[in-house]
Amino acid sequence: MPNRQRLYQVAERIKEIIATELVEIADPRFYLVTLTGVKLSSDMRQAKIYWSTLSKENQKAEIDLAFAGAEGVFKTALAKKLKARFVPNVKFFYDDTFETQAMVEKLLERIKTNN
């Protein structure tokens, strides 16, 4: 089993490869997509890739479909560029951290103004 440092390095390399592929893919749904993180399983066989976008709320479902349809393309790119014994299965997830942070800040501001 790889140590934490190795998991981090491989996760960052996966993020770099996928980000490069996003730029090269001609799908306009990926236009304002940013990869925010990669979580790699301890056996390095599963990669959860988190993304965010500045697109409108209704476009998130379309982007999610685009990622689902392109999983094979991304896995092929990882197979070519990732120097590892196994190529992890990739799954994409929307990262709502920024929205949650904004909501918490609004709630805190409301509490502050009510006191």
Buried (B, 14 or more C-beta within 10 A) or exposed (E): EBEEEEBEEBBEBBBBBBBEBBEEBEBEBBEEBEBBBBEBEEEBEEBBBBBBBEBEEEBBEBBBEBBEEBBEBBBEBBEEBBEBEEBBEBBBBBBEEEEEEEEEEEEEEEEEEEE
